[in-house]
Each structure stands twice: as structure tokens, then as C-alpha cells.
Amino acid sequence: MSERRVVLIGYGSIAGDIAAALLAAREPGYALAVLLRPDSPSRARVPEGIAVLTALDAVATFGPDLVIEAAGHGAMRDSVPGCLALGLPVLVSSIGALHDEAFFAELVAIARKKGGRLLLASGALGGLDYVRAVRHAKQLDLRYESRKPPAAWSGELRALGHDPATLSQPVTLFSGTAREAAALYPQNLNVAAALALAGPGFEATGVDVVCDPAATGNMHVVKATSEFGTLSLEIVNRPSPTNPKSSWIVGQALLAAVEQHFAPVVML
């Protein structure tokens, strides 16, 4: 079996972790490339042995079996449509960008016309299999709460007149729909978007965003009630060492998705 060919969009901390793990994988192994802008400062961090690409025609020439986006909402808009137009499967982590109905519809249309596939990573959240199973329930009530420490919300707290260093009580920053949450907090609420897309949609998924000085990690609470039963899920992830707004587990979730993509047995 020949090595698997993978293109990473962006080369931040998450993409770097993914690249290191894939390069260390056993047979058949991986051949990697990174898609970056010509002026990207990340170019200096790309290790030897990984090709650096600057245009979609170079991606086509490389011939990837899978493209992985781990670079943020801007990269989603700049690069994912073109990769789908090449007929490629694209695994995305910046799911929050899909709150834009027109952009999401554009990606779906390109994938249908050109044969690409948009693969949505679960990221920092679990339980999406259950939510998918009950998404068409007649009596579904789905709500998500994000509860993170002040380090994840320092800018937002200061804008509201709070000192992150002295905050002593929880502060609710937002309460509304998943669409509103994903638009307001693009670096923090990919989880809410993933839940909405697995479930009844952005408008029918409730979201609460809480900054809690007592939180020991990035907490995600999901509650679903329907005629089929109830789900109550609480996950506490450790923040990324390089980005407190993101959970450390995100890179591992993307790696698990890569394994599933190439595996002969797939758990759905």
C-alpha cells in the first residue's frame, strides 16, 4: 500500500501537532504538504520533509487523498472552496464559519458538483452521535453551555468592565442561538456550530457562554431532551498550551477523524 498523501491548510499549533503525529505513523505512512500564503510567517516553522504549497494548482499536482483545515475561519473561506472544487475530501475544524448560510450552501453546492466532500470534525465535543440520532425528534430540546476560565475571555471581560485577574463570580457573556454564538465568537464556539449541524440546526440549538473563575478547564455541557430519552453530557478539556481559547483535545480529535477516514472499519 502506498503512503497516504495529506495537505494541511495552515501551520499553527494544531496543524503542527497533527503533522508530527502523521509523520511518526507506521506503514503505510504519510506524505505531507502545507498550503500557506506566500507571505505567511508560518512558513519558517514547517520542518524539512513537508512540502510547502502556495496555490491550488500546486495542491492538485500534489494529489492529496485528504485535505485538513486547521487554520481558522479565514482559511475556510480562502482555501476550502477551491479544494472542494478539485473533488477532494476536506476535513475542517473551523466549523463555526458554517453559521453563514450562504457560505455553507456554496460549499455544499461545490461538493455536489465537483465530487468533493466536506468532513466536519467533532473537535472538543463528544456525544454528537446521539445528537445526530435524535435530530429529527418531534419534541427535541437541545442546549449547550460553554464554561471557561477568565484566561479564555480576557478581552471580552475587559470590554465589559471586568478585570480577568480579580474576577470572583461567573459572568454570562452570551445567551442565544448557536448561529449568533458562532458569529460573535469565531475562535471559541466551533463546538456550538458542530452541535447545531449534528442536531436540529443553528436556530434551534440554544447556547450559553459563561466565564467562570472556578473553572479548571474548558467545560462543555450538552443537554438534550426528546421523546426518545435524555442526554446530559459534561466534558472538561484542558486548554491548549498555546491558545487558551481552544481545547488541547482538538488536535487529537482531528487525528482520530483522519484514522477513521482511511480505516477499513468506520464507527459512525
ABEGO torsion letter per residue (X at the ends): XBBBBBBBBEBBAAAAAAAAAAAABBOAEBBBBBBBBAABAAAAABBBGBBBBABAAAAAAAGBABBBBAAEAAAAAAAAAAAAAAGBBBBBABAAAAABAAAAAAAAAAAAAAGBBBBBBAEABBGAAAAAAAAABAABBBBBBBBBBAAAAAAAAAAAGBBAAABABBBBABBEBAAAAAAABAAAAAAAAAAAAABAEAAABBBBBBBBAABABBBBBBBBBBAAEBBBBBBBBBBBAABAABBAAAAAAAAAAAAAAABABBBX
